[in-house]
């Protein structure tokens, strides 16, 4: 039966792997205590922690996580760098440290739970810090589309892909273009005063017709009266 201390050690390593943004494995044999302290200090400044653990415990931890790619790397004097912050910053520290220390070598690692060989970690180290990338992303959102191609070409391929996807989402969420003032002027709107004048004209025409008819009737009545009076006068003379 495993000792409680061993079980707890495996659980701690497993928890650190699951909680980290990235994990890097490095061979540190031949480093002095002072050099190890300098490495740990640089990693802490970049949101990472370098730990030396028993390889047998580490192999049990990755076995429980079903990460077979790391099993063969967990041999010999190997330290684990857990990146809790920006993985690119921690990768750059390890790459620069390896350049100045021949006995130090990056063996591989994980980005999330995806395995990274040493060459991929070197590419990750070339990425700009996260705050710089975020600033460029904000600039892309405000920059004219004509400048987009040049900016994307200057960024690493994976980052450019992410930016392109974000821009497509942004464009899809943009509302339709509003009607401009010139377009609004081209729309024909009925003139209210003209409509009122038209209605008044119809009313006036009707009224005039009625008045004319009444006047004609009155004239007819007066003509009839005059004719009757003339007939009566002729009768009296006879």
SULTAQUI-V281078 format. One record per backbone hydrogen bond with DSSP energy under -0.5 kcal/mol. NH is the residue of the N-H (numbers start at 0). CO is the residue of the C=O. Records with the same first field share a line. If there is no record, write none. Layout:
BEGIN
NH=CO + CO
END
This chain:
BEGIN
6=2
7=3
8=4
9=5
10=6
11=7
12=8
13=9
14=10
15=11
16=12
17=13
18=14
19=15
20=82
21=82
22=109
23=80
24=107
25=78
26=104
27=25 + 76
28=76
30=27
35=31
36=32
37=33
38=34
39=35
40=36
41=37
42=38
43=39
44=40
45=41 + 42
46=43
47=42
48=81
50=48 + 79
52=50 + 77
57=53
58=54
59=55
60=56
61=57
62=58
63=59
64=60
65=62
66=61
67=65
69=66
70=67
71=67
72=69
73=69 + 70
74=72
77=75
78=25
79=50
80=23 + 78
81=48 + 79
82=21 + 80
83=46 + 81
84=46
86=84
89=85
90=86
91=87
92=88
93=89
94=90
95=91
96=92
97=93
98=94
99=95
100=96
103=100
104=26
106=24
107=24
108=115
109=22
110=113
111=20 + 109
112=110
113=110
115=108
119=116
120=116
121=117
122=118
123=119
124=120
125=121 + 122
126=123
131=128
132=128
133=129
134=130
135=131
136=132
137=133
138=134
139=135
140=136
141=137 + 138
142=138
146=143
147=144
148=144
150=146
151=147
152=148
153=149
154=150 + 151
159=155
160=156
161=157
162=158
163=159
164=160
165=161
166=162
167=163
168=164
169=165
170=166
171=167
172=168
173=169 + 170
183=179
184=180
185=181
186=182 + 183
188=186
191=189
194=190
195=191
196=192
197=193
198=194
199=195
200=196
201=197
202=198
203=199
204=200
205=201
206=202
207=203
208=204
209=205
210=206
211=207
212=208
213=209
214=210
215=211
216=212
217=213
218=214
219=215
220=216
221=217
222=218
223=219
224=220
225=221
226=222
227=223
228=224
229=225
230=226
231=227
232=228
233=229
234=230
235=231
236=232
237=233
END
